[in-house]
């Protein structure tokens, strides 16, 4: 049963990392992807 806890922690970590992930576009602009899957260009 401990693998379930591991899976939950892993899933949470992946979600946390993805929320704060900053991508660099083809022209060098930085953006992040929101939880709705939209690109947001408010990254400093």
N, C-alpha and C positions, 0 to 999 in steps of 0.2 A: 504493500500500500504506500510505501514511502516514495515510490516513483511518481505517484500522483502529485505529491507536494513539489517534487522536482519539476514536474511538467508545468504546474501553476507558476512557480517562480520563474522558470524559463520564459513562459508566455508573457508574464508581466514585464520581464526585462526587455524582451523584444519590442513590446508595445511602447515602453518608456523610451527606448533608444530611437525608435522610428518617429515618435512625436517630436523629438528634438533634432532630427536629422536635417542637415543643411546640404542641399545639392548645389552644384555649380552648373549653370546652363551652358549651352554651346557658345554663347557670346560672352561668357564670364560673369553673367549675372547670378547672384545667389538667391536661392529660394528654398522654402521648406514646404512640406506637404502636410496639410491639416488633417484632422481626424476624419474629415469628409472626403479626403482624397483630392482636394483642390490644391493648386499651387498658391503659395502666399509669398509675395516678394518683399515683406517687411523685415527681412533679415539685415542686421547691421554688419 
